[in-house]
Amino acid sequence: ENSALKRRDMALVEVRPIVPATSNQVLQGITRAALQTSSFISAASFQETTKVLNEAAIQAKSDDLVNLKENVITGNPIPGGTGLRDYDDLVVGLKSDLE
């Protein structure tokens, strides 16, 4: 261990094994890309509104309203800035301070 870190009551950062991100490229036209979203509200706002809403109703789909676009359409607070709920309970600090 590093003695300079010990003097300051610090430790080396522990690194977790990682899995590199991978992807497959798919080139779609703007219409197909907009309709491929998991949110039927977002898809319906682009094109083929009646078709998208009918299919969603027939399949009893529900929209979790997790993205910005759906929340703007429905008039809800957006999930960003002060409306971001995912990080409300995040605590930043030293692990030893929490124990």
N, C-alpha and C positions, 0 to 999 in steps of 0.2 A: 504494500500500500504506500501511497504517497505521504511522506511525513508532513508536508505543508498542509495537506488536507486534514490530517489528524490534529494539527495545532489549531485549526479553525473549526474543529468539531464537525468536519464534513467527511463524506465518503465518495468513492468512485461511483459513477452512474452504472447501474446494472442494465445490460442490454438484453432484450428479448430476441429470440430467433425470429426472423421475419420471412414472410412469403412475398416475393415481388409481385406487383400488380401486373396482370396480363389483360389483353383485350383482343377482340376480333373486330376488324374494321368492316362496317356495313355502310355503304353509301345509299341513302334513301332520298327521294324527293321531299320537299318541304311538307307536302300534304300527308304523305305516308308517315313521316317522322312525327308530325303533330298528332296523328291518330293512333300511334303506337304507345302513347303514354299510358301508365297504369291508372291515371285519373280520368274517369269518364267526363267529369265536368270540364277539365282542361281540353280534352279531345272535342267535346261538343261545342266549345267556344270557337273552334277554328273553322271547320267545314263539316258538311254532312251532319248537321245538328240533330235533325229528326231521327236519322238512322242510328246515330250514336246513343241518343237518349232512349230510343225504343229498345235497342239491344241491351242497354244497362237495366232497363225496367224488366224485360223478359228474364234476364239472368239474375235478377234481384241483387245487383251490385251495390256496394256501398263505397263511398269515397271518404278516405280518412282525413282529407283536407290538410295534408302535411306540407304542401308546397305553396309558394307565394301566389301563383296564378289563381288557384282554386279559392284561396282565402280572399283575394281581391274581388273575385266574381261574386262570392257569397256575402261580402261585406263584413268579414271577420277580421280581427287583428292579424297582421301578417306575421309569419314565423321568422322574424328577423329583427335585429335591433332589440328594443325593449319587449317585443312580442315573442322573442325566442324562448321557448319553454324547455328545450332539450338540455340546456346548460344551467338551469336555475339551481340545481343541487350540487353543482360542481364545486369542490373545495380545492383551492390551490395553496400549497404550503408544504412544509417538511412533514414526512411521515411521523417523525418522533414527536412533533408538536401535537399530533392528533391522538397519540397514545396516552 
